Amino acid sequence: MLPDPDCRHGYSFDLLEEALGEERFDELMHWMGGQTLMLCDGRRYDPVTESYTETHEAHGPVVYAWDVKRFLAGGPILD
């Protein structure tokens, strides 16, 4: 069973590789070819102040939870 996402945007690569193992993680990355990833830098842009504020830990590349669930269920690529 996969743990809960470690980022509010989804799963970090580190967590996915740890949870899935190297081989299954590589399969996910192949499946993700052409899919949309999120780059989490741990901050949010405020258009009013035109500046960034730190919001949480930066996770780097993040896979959306719905894509991970679809991959694990054997579903198709939708993007």
N, C-alpha and C positions, 0 to 999 in steps of 0.2 A: 504494500500500500504506500502511496506517495504521501509525504507529509504536506502540511499546509504550505502555501507559497510564503517565501521569506521576504517578499517585497510587495508593496501594495499594488504594484502593476503586474505581478506574476511571479514566475520562478527564475531565480538567478541560474546561470550556467553552473556555478559551483554546487548549488544544492541539487540540481538535476543530475549532474555527473555522480555525485555521492549517492543519491537515492536510486538511480537507475543502473549504475555500473558503467564502465567505459564503453563496452560494446553496444548496449542499448542506447546510451547517450549519443553515440556516433550515428546510430540508426535514426534517432530523433533529429539530429542535425541535418542528415541527408533529407529526411522527410520535410524539414523546415525550409529547404531550398525554395526561394520565391515567396515564402511567408513573411509577414511583417513581425519584426522584433522591436522591442522598446529598449532605449538606452537610458538607464537610470543613473543620473548623476547626483542624486540626493538633494536636489533643490527644485524650487518652483519659481516660475517667472510671474511677476506681478505687473500687469500692464498699466496700472494706475501710477505706481512709483517708477516704472520702467527699470526694475532691478530684480535680482534673484534673491531668494531667501533659502537658507538651509532648512530642509524639512525632515530628513532622515538619512540613514546610511546610504552611500552610493553602492549600487549592486552591479553596475556595468550592464552588459547585455542581459535582457530579461525576455523570457518566452511567456506569452500570455497564457493564463491558466486554461482557457477554453481550447487553445491549440494543443496543450499537453494532454488534456482529457480526450480530445478527438484522436490524437496519435495513439494513446494507450488503448482506446476502444477499436482501433483498426480503421478509423474513419478516413475519408478522402481529404485531400488538400483543397481548401476553398478559395484561397487568394489567387 
